[in-house]
Amino acid sequence: MRDALAAAIGDWYRLIRTVAAQAVELGELRADTDISQLAFEIQALGEAAVTTSRLLQTEYGTAYSRTAVLSRLRALSPTPELLPEE
């Protein structure tokens, strides 16, 4: 079970890295973006959202995680005004 879970999380993390790298190549994120750091942050915020909503049965974790990811992407985007407000 542990190996299957680790493989699934690893696949998700690699997907986030791939999409972020493509965004850099397309000029949607700054060239100096640390892809591994960004992927880690998005993954961590996703885990926080799940933990908060499932274990603590609150809805604010999802909203806070979304806000945090959008804020991070705005900071890395050459055109942050194209991202949704919230």
C-alpha positions in Angstrom: 0.0 0.0 0.0 2.8 2.4 0.9 4.5 1.8 -2.4 1.3 2.4 -4.4 0.6 5.6 -2.5 4.2 6.8 -2.9 4.1 6.1 -6.7 0.8 8.0 -7.1 2.1 11.0 -5.2 5.4 10.9 -7.2 3.4 10.8 -10.5 1.4 13.9 -9.3 4.5 15.7 -8.3 6.1 15.0 -11.7 3.0 16.2 -13.5 3.1 19.5 -11.6 6.8 19.9 -12.5 6.1 19.1 -16.1 3.3 21.6 -16.4 5.4 24.3 -14.6 8.3 23.7 -16.9 6.0 24.0 -19.9 4.7 27.3 -18.5 8.3 28.6 -18.3 9.0 27.5 -21.8 5.9 29.3 -23.0 6.8 32.5 -21.1 3.8 32.1 -18.8 6.2 31.9 -15.8 9.4 33.7 -15.3 12.6 32.0 -16.7 14.1 32.0 -13.2 11.3 30.0 -11.7 12.5 27.2 -9.4 10.3 24.5 -10.8 11.0 22.0 -8.0 10.3 24.5 -5.4 7.0 25.6 -7.0 5.9 22.0 -7.5 6.7 21.3 -3.8 4.7 24.3 -2.7 1.7 23.4 -4.8 1.8 19.8 -3.6 2.1 20.9 0.0 -0.8 23.3 -0.3 -2.9 20.6 -1.9 -2.1 18.2 1.0 -3.0 20.9 3.5 -6.3 21.5 1.7 -7.2 17.8 1.8 -6.1 17.4 5.5 -8.1 20.4 6.6 -11.2 19.5 4.7 -11.2 15.8 5.4 -9.8 15.5 8.9 -10.8 18.8 10.4 -14.0 19.0 8.3 -13.6 22.7 7.6 -13.9 24.5 4.3 -11.4 27.3 4.9 -8.3 25.1 4.1 -9.3 24.8 0.4 -9.9 28.5 0.0 -6.6 29.4 1.8 -4.7 26.9 -0.4 -6.2 28.3 -3.6 -5.4 31.8 -2.5 -1.8 30.8 -1.6 -1.2 29.0 -5.0 -2.7 32.0 -6.9 -0.5 34.4 -5.0 2.6 32.3 -5.7 1.8 32.1 -9.4 1.1 35.8 -9.6 4.6 36.4 -8.1 6.2 34.2 -10.8 4.1 35.4 -13.7 5.2 38.1 -16.2 1.5 38.9 -16.6 -0.1 38.4 -13.2 -3.3 40.3 -14.2 -4.2 37.3 -16.4 -4.7 35.1 -13.4 -8.1 35.0 -11.6 -8.5 37.3 -8.6 -9.6 34.5 -6.3 
